[in-house]
Amino acid sequence: MEKFVSSKEIVERIEYLIEANNIPKSDFLKEMGISSGNMGDWKSERSTPNIHKLVRVAEYFKVTLDWLVTGKDRHVKEDDLLGEKLQSVGSVQELSEDEKAFIREYIEFTTYRKQDKRE
């Protein structure tokens, strides 16, 4: 049987992240739209945080939702960060010709390496 995850443990991880990042707790709560009363209720287990709040907190601190809830697999995977970076570019039209050429060369090189390893 798996261990029950308490909202108190989730709050402890959130408080750890707030402290580790030297963020005033009140500023963080305001930005996330979480009242100190809600946080207190979560900590005392009178209520539990909703999934939307947990997703926002995980995104804010760049940790996995799994870590926030269970304490396992803390860091966001590089592939997730790569996707985020690619989305921030917007569109290929926003890249310079040099940037486009670099990306094409890198893709060709990566394809070559994969093919070379198979042989």
N, C-alpha and C positions, 0 to 999 in steps of 0.2 A: 504494500500500500504506500502511495506517495505521500509525502509530508504536505500538510496544509500550509499555504503561504498566507501569512497574516498581513493585514494592512499596516500594522506597526512596523514590520520589517521593511516594507516598501518605503514608509516615511523615513526610517533610519537611513536607507540608501539615498533618498532625496536629500536629507539633511547633510549627509556625508558629501554629496556632490556640491551642494551649496557652499559648505565650509571649505572644501578642497579647492574650489574655484574663487574663493575670497569674494563672494557675492553677498551683499546684504540680503538677509532672508526676506525682509519686507519688500525689497525691490523685485526679487525673484517671484514672490507670491503675486505681486501686483501684475507683473508681466505675464504670468501664466493664468491669471484670472482665478486664483485660488485664495480663498479667505483664510485667515489664521484660524478661524473657528472650524473650517473644513479640515484643515491640517490637524488640528487637535482632535477632531472626531475620528479621523483616520488612525491617528496614533493610539487613541484609546479604544479603537475598534468598535466605535458606535456606528461608523459607516465605512464604506470602502471607496477609494477613488475610482472614477469611471474611466473607461478605456481611452476616451478622447484626451483626458488630462494626462494619463500615463504616456500616451504616444507623444504628446507635445513636450513633456518633460524629457523623454528619451531623446527626441530630436534636438532639443535645446542643448543637452549635455553631450550629444554624439555618443550615446551608449545604446546598447540594444534593449528592446522592450523586455526580452527574456531576462537580461541581467537586472533590470529595474524591478521586475516582479519576483524572480527566483534567486538572484545573486549569481547566476551562471552566465558565462559567455558575455563579458562586459563590453568589449569594444565592437564598434561598428566595423563590418568587414570592408576591406579595401574596395571590393567590387561595388558596394553600396556608395562609397565615397566617389568612385569613378563616375558612376551614373549621375550623382549629384553635380559633379564638376561639368560633365557633358551637358546637362540640362542648363547650367548657368551660362554656357556659351550662347545659347539661344538658337541660332541657326548658322548653317555653314556660310551663308552670305556675309555674316559678321566677321568672319576670319579673314586675315590678310592672305595674299597669295603665298607668301613664305610659310605661314602657318599651315595652309592647305597642303603645300608641297611636303612639309615635314610629316604631316599625318599620313599622307599617301606613302611616303618612304618607310615610315615606321610599320604600317600595315603590311607592305611588301616584305619587309625584313622579318616580321613576326610570322608571316605565312611561310617564308623560306625556312626559318628555324624549325617550325612544326613539321614541315615536310622532310627536312634533313634528319630529324629525330626518328621519324617513322621508318626510314630506310636503313 
